[in-house]
Amino acid sequence: MVALLLTGIAIAYPQLGARAATAAQTLSTTVAAATADTTAPPATATASDGSDSMAAGEATTAADGVTPPPAGPPSAKTRLRLVKSIGGDISPKSVVSSGSGFITAQNMMYRHSVTVYDARTMRLITTIDDRVDLSKLGYPKLHGMVRGAPVEGAFSPDAAYEYVTNYSMYGAGFGPEGTDTCTPASGYDRSFTYRINTATWKIDRAYQVGVVPKVVKTTADGKYVLVSNWCSWDLSVISTAKGRVVRSIPIGAYPRGIALSPKGNAAYVAVMGGTNLVRVDLKTWKTRSVEIGSGPRAIAFSPDDRYIYATLNAEGNVARLDLRTRKVVKVATGQAPRSLTISTDGTAIYVVNYESASIAKIRTRDMRVLQTIDACVHPIGITYDAPTRRVWVACYGGALLVYRDH
């Protein structure tokens, strides 16, 4: 087991000790040629999946913040084309769509910021500094200004708030920065998740979670915010009504990706230091393990609740797990697949390959790669914006790439 953990982390995080250098890297000069297709390799098995999609720029958002189903050709029948490269004072670790007209990029400790963009015009709206006084955000004993390091973000169901995890906290009262290789016994400080009010784009609340928090997701009913904690190996459950963590659920070595069942009854957490996902029942909070492959990092559900898609960073594959049969189908997309996102209609998933500097589009019906695009140095985050049918990619070196998919 120890050998598996060390192998998985060595493959998953080759940038250890060189994060600053990575952040300083410039974009690949091949971005301008980012529309090239490649021959699609076959998947290792076939099966059936979802359908249906939408027209660019025509969708509206319902009053409850939920994006209605799009019109137009299925995403499996369209192709990605680069429409904009966005620079500026950014070093994005992740990018996320609100589904209601906004995109945010989380810029870690390299920029100490969250940048907010208009999803339609692709223009910068504002930059949110991660500096806060925790005594004014629910922690009266923690005085003075401190900084965070925004990692990942997730919007509430009504898009009234965005929740952002911070890799570590910096300032008086906080110890050394957490690391990518750690255990619950490493002794690093617990960090915080911020709540950002999207009406003002101000941080208005903080929640102390686990050690080196990574992915954050909100439940469909808005009652809970779930945070995977890399170094404390657990899942923090924040009650939005109580304004605090109400449960810490043991997960396993290096939990990262979180996917919520469309039925609203369960969450799955990727155990990146192992070969499994952990299913968390959202009523009883009981857990059980499901095997999927080595080093699962990012995960997403199909709209019909039957499949989970996962990047298997340690083995360089993308997997589809059939929750009915437990059958796993895999396809190679590139070196070190990291984040993934799924189209609203469920017919396509999009994956960034960190070491291959590429993006892959996969048809979910048979797990066949439809398109591979040269993107940028170290693409790390990706999100699908349903109203515009665009895919946004976070390049760790300092840019966002926006692709149309219609």
N, C-alpha and C positions, 0 to 999 in steps of 0.2 A: 504493500500500500504506500509506504514511504517513497519507494522508487517511482511509483505512478504519479504521486504528487509532485515530486521534484521534476520529473520529465514533463508533466503537463505545464507547470509554471515556467520552466525554462523555455518551452516552445511558445507559450502564451505571452510572455513578457520579456522578449529579447532586449528591450530598451532599458532594463534595470540599470541604474547608475548613469543613464545618459538621457534622462527626460528633458533636461534643459537643452541639450544638443538637438534632440528631436523637435522640440518646440521651435527651434530657430531655423529648421530646414525650410527651404523655399519650395514653392510649388513646382511640380514637374513641367517641363516645357511642352510636354505632350498633351496638355489640357485642350489646346485648340483642336486637336484631332480626336477628341473624346467621343465621337459618334461612330467609330468603327465597330462593326460586328465581327465575331469570330465563329468558326464552325462549332456547333454545339456538341459536346461529348454526351454519350448516352448515359442514363442513370443505371443503377444496378438492379432496379425492379420497376414495375409500373403499378398504378392503381388509379382510382377516380377521385375527383375533388370538386370544389365549388364553381360558381359562375356569376356573370353580370357586372357592368361598370358605368362610366360617366363622362360628360362632355366638359372640356376645359373652360374654366371661367364662368360656367353657367349655374353651378350648384349654389344653393343658399344654405344657411345654417338655421335649424329650427330654434325656437325660443329657449329650449332646454339645453342648447349647446351641442346637440347631437347632429352630425352631418348626415343628411338624407342620402339614400343610395344614389350613386351617379348614373347618368344616362350615357349612351355611347357604346363603342365596341368594348368587349372584354379586355382587361389589361393584358391577358395572355396573347392578344392579337396586335398589340401596339409595340412601339420600340422607343427606347430612351434616346433623347437628343439634348445636348447641352445648350442651355439658353443664357446662362449667366455664371460668371465667376465673381464672388464677392470677397474682397480683401478687407483691410483695416487692421485695427489693433485687437486681433483675435488669435486664439490658439485653441480651436474647439475640440473638446473631447467628445461631445455629443451634440445632437440637434434634434428638436422635437416640434411637431406641429400641434397646435391647439385644436385644429379642425374648425376654428371659427375666425380665421383670418390672420393668425400670428404664427411666427416661427421663432424659437429661441435657440441660441447656442450657448453651451456652458463651457467656459474658458479656463477652468482649473486654476492652479496657483501661478500659472505663467502670466495671466492677465487679471486675475481676481475679479472676474466679471461674468455677467450674463448679458448677452446682446440680443435685442428684440427686433424682429423684422416684420414688415408688412408682407404677408404671404402672396398677395396679388402683384404688388409693384416691386417686391424684392428689395425695398429700401430699408435702411436702418431707421428704426423708430427711436430707440433709446438704448443707453448702456447702463446697466445696474451694477453698481459697485457692491462687492461682497462684504464691505466693512460694516459692522453692526455693534451696537451696545446691547449685549444680551440681557442686561438688567432691565431694559425697557421692552424686552420680548418674552417675558415670563420667567426670567432667572435673576431675581433680585440680588443674589449673592455674588453674581459675576459682573463686577463693575469694570468699566473701561472699554475702549474700542478694540475689537479683535477682527481678524479677517478669516474668511473661509477659503474654499477651493472648489468651485462648482463643478460637479462631475456629470450628473444626469438630471433630467427634469421630467415631470409628468403633470398634466393638467387635470383639474377636477372635472367631473362629468359636465358641469355647466360652464367650464372654462373661466370661472370667476377667479380661480387661483392657479398658480403654478407652484409645485413643490420641487425643491432643488436640494440635492445631497451635496455635502462638502467633504472632500477627501480627508482633510484635517483642518484643525483650527489653529490660528497663528496669533500670538499675543500673550500678554501677562496671564499666568495661570494655566497655560497649556504647554505640554511637553513637546518632545521632538515629533516631527512629521512621521506619520505612519509609513509603512513600506508595502511593497507588493508581495513580499515573502514574509509571512508572519503566522502566528498562532494566537489563540485567546490568552496564552500565557506571556505574550511579548511585552505587555505592560504599557501599550500606547493608550492615549486618552480617547475617550468616547468623543464623537463628533456630533454635528448638528445638521438637521434638515431645515431649510428655510421655507417659509410660505410667502409667495409674492402675490400681492393684490393686482390683478390685471387691469383694474380700472385706473390705478395710479402708477403701476409698475414700481411699487415700493415693497420692500421686505417688511412685513407687518407681524410676523410670528416666527418663533424658532422652536424646534423640538430636539431634545437630546436623544440620540439614537445609539447605535453601536460603534464599533471601531472600524474606521475606514469604510463608511457607507458608500455603496455603489449605485445600484439601480433602484428607482422609486416608481411605484405604480399606485393609482387610486382605484378603489373598488367602484363598480358601476352605480351603487347606491350612494356613493359619496361618504359613507360612514367611516371608512378606514383608509389610511395611507400605509403602504407596505414598503419597507426599506431593507435591502439585503446588505449585510455588513461583512465585508471581506475578511477582516482580521479577527473579529469576535465569532465568526462562523455561525451567525444566527440571523433571524428575520425580525426586525422591529415592526410592531403593529401599533400605529398611531390612531387613536380615536379622535376624529375631528370634533366631536361633541365635547369631549373632556379636555381636549387640547394637550394631550400627552401620550407617551407610549404606555399601552396597557398590557402588552405581552411581548416577550422575547422568546422566539421559538428556535431551538437548536436545529440547524440544517446540515452542516457538514463542512468539509474543507473548501474554502473560497467560494461562497455563494455569490452569484452575480445576477444573471437574467431572471426576470419575473414575467410571467404571462398569466392573465386572468381569464378564466373560462367565460365565454359569452353567456352561459347560463347563470353566471354570478355565484356559483356555489363553491368554487375552488380556485386556488392560485397554485401555480407550479413555479418552482425555483430551480435554476440551473446550478449544479454543484461542479464548478469548474475544475476543482482538484480531484474529481472522480470521473465516473462514467454514467451518472444518473441525474434524474430530476427528482425533486421532492414535492409531492402533492400535499397541499395544506387545505384542509376542509375549513371553509370560512364561517361555519357555524359551530363546529365542535373544536376546531383548531388542532385536530389530530393530523398526523402526518404518515405518509408511506412513500417508499422509494419506487421509482420506475426507471429501468435501464434504457439508455438511448445511444451511448457512444462516448468516446474519450474526450474530456475537456469541454463539455457544453458551456457556451458563454452567453449567447443571446437567444431568446426564444419568443415565439409568437403563435397564437391560436388561429386556426381557420375559422371563418365566420359560422360554420355549421357545428362547431364544438367537437368535431371528430378528430382533427389532426393537430399536432404540435410540431412546429418547424424549429430547428435549432442549428446554430453554427457550432461545429465540433472543432474548436480551435486547435486542440492537440493533435488531431489526425488530419486536418485540412479538408474536411468534408462538411456538407450541409445535410442534415437528416430530416426525414419526416416520420414521426411516430404516429401510428394508427392506435388511438386509445381503445378501440374495440377489440382489435386482434393482437395488439402489442407488436405488430410487425414494423420494422424500421427499414426505410428505403434511404439510401445515401447517394450523393453525387459530389464530385470534386469540383470546386469553383475557382480555386486559387490558393496561394499560400496564406496561412493564418487568417481564415475568415473570422471576422469580428462581429459587427452589428448586423442586424437584418430588420426589414420592415415588410409589411404585407399590404397589397392593394385592398381597397375597400370591398371589391367583389370577391376577393380570395383566390383569384386565378393566377396571381403572380406574386413571388417574393423577390426581394432585392437585397443583395448581400455585398458588403465591402470586404475586400481581401487585403489585409493590412500590409503584408510583405510583398504581394504582387502588384500593389498600387493600382488596383482595378476594382470595378463593380461588375457583379454578375446578376442577370435577371433570369429567374427560374420559373418555368411553368409548373404550377403545383399539381396539375392533373397527373403527370407522369414523371415529375422531378427532372425535367430536361432543361439544360441551360439554353436559353433562347438568345442571349446576347452577353458579350463580355466587352467592357469598355475600359480603356486606359484612362485613369482618373487623375491621381495626384500622389505625391509622396505620403505614405501612411494614411490612407482613408480609414477613419476610425468610427464614425457615427453616421446614421442614415435614418431618414423619416419620410413617410409618404403623406403628402397633403392632399386630402380627398377633394376639397372644393376646386382646386386648380389642376388636379391630376399631375402634380409635379413631385419629383423626388429630390430631396435636399441631402447633400453629403458633406459631412464634416471632415476636413483635412487637418490633421494634427499640426502640420507645418505652418498653418496660418491662413486658411481660406475655407469658404463654403462654395460648393458647386451645386447649381440648380439645373435639373433635367426635366424636360417635358416628357410625358408618357401618354401620348394620344395621337 
